[in-house]
Amino acid sequence: MIVVLKSNPNQTQLDYLINWLESKNISIHTSIGDSHMILGLVGDTSKLDADLISALDIVESVKRVQEPYKNANRK
């Protein structure tokens, strides 16, 4: 999952988001550019609600790299 943050995010909200994600056993890879900051989330992100993350003030967009899939059976 990729989380694109707005330019100059509030440090308090950013720390809260990172601590919350780490409590869910998600490792975070941070990329800082000229105008945006990107968080690459690695781990089981299927249990994370993308709408909940995108509702934060510091988040510009959330993109899933791999869509969760349904378990298939042979019936």
C-alpha positions as CSV (number, residue, x, y, z in Angstrom):
1,M,0.0,0.0,0.0
2,I,1.3,3.5,-0.8
3,V,0.2,6.5,1.2
4,V,0.9,9.9,-0.4
5,L,1.1,12.7,2.1
6,K,0.4,16.4,1.5
7,S,3.2,18.8,1.4
8,N,4.6,19.9,4.8
9,P,2.5,17.4,6.9
10,N,1.9,18.2,10.6
11,Q,4.7,16.3,12.5
12,T,2.3,15.3,15.4
13,Q,-0.2,13.8,13.1
14,L,2.6,12.1,11.1
15,D,4.1,10.5,14.2
16,Y,0.6,9.3,15.3
17,L,0.0,7.7,11.9
18,I,3.4,6.0,11.9
19,N,3.0,4.7,15.5
20,W,-0.5,3.4,14.7
21,L,0.7,1.6,11.5
22,E,3.6,0.1,13.4
23,S,1.3,-1.2,16.1
24,K,-0.5,-3.1,13.3
25,N,2.8,-4.9,12.4
26,I,3.3,-2.8,9.3
27,S,6.8,-1.7,8.3
28,I,7.1,1.7,6.7
29,H,9.5,2.9,4.0
30,T,9.6,6.7,3.8
31,S,10.5,8.6,0.6
32,I,10.8,12.4,0.9
33,G,10.6,14.4,-2.3
34,D,10.5,18.1,-3.2
35,S,6.8,18.5,-2.8
36,H,5.4,15.2,-1.3
37,M,6.3,12.6,1.2
38,I,5.4,8.9,0.4
39,L,5.0,6.1,2.9
40,G,5.4,2.6,1.5
41,L,3.6,0.1,3.7
42,V,4.9,-3.4,3.8
43,G,3.1,-6.2,5.5
44,D,-0.4,-7.5,5.7
45,T,-2.2,-4.4,4.6
46,S,-5.4,-6.2,3.7
47,K,-6.7,-5.6,7.2
48,L,-6.1,-1.8,6.9
49,D,-9.0,0.4,5.9
50,A,-7.8,2.7,3.1
51,D,-10.8,5.0,3.6
52,L,-9.9,5.5,7.2
53,I,-6.3,6.4,6.3
54,S,-7.3,8.8,3.5
55,A,-9.7,10.6,5.9
56,L,-6.7,12.0,7.8
57,D,-5.8,15.7,7.1
58,I,-2.2,15.0,6.2
59,V,-3.0,12.3,3.6
60,E,-3.5,13.2,0.0
61,S,-4.2,9.7,-1.5
62,V,-3.9,6.0,-0.7
63,K,-3.2,3.4,-3.3
64,R,-3.3,-0.4,-2.9
65,V,-0.5,-2.1,-4.8
66,Q,-2.1,-5.5,-4.5
67,E,-5.8,-6.0,-4.1
68,P,-7.0,-8.4,-1.4
69,Y,-8.5,-11.6,-2.9
70,K,-11.3,-13.9,-1.9
71,N,-10.5,-17.4,-0.8
72,A,-11.6,-19.8,-3.6
73,N,-13.1,-23.2,-3.1
74,R,-13.8,-26.1,-5.5
75,K,-17.6,-26.3,-5.0
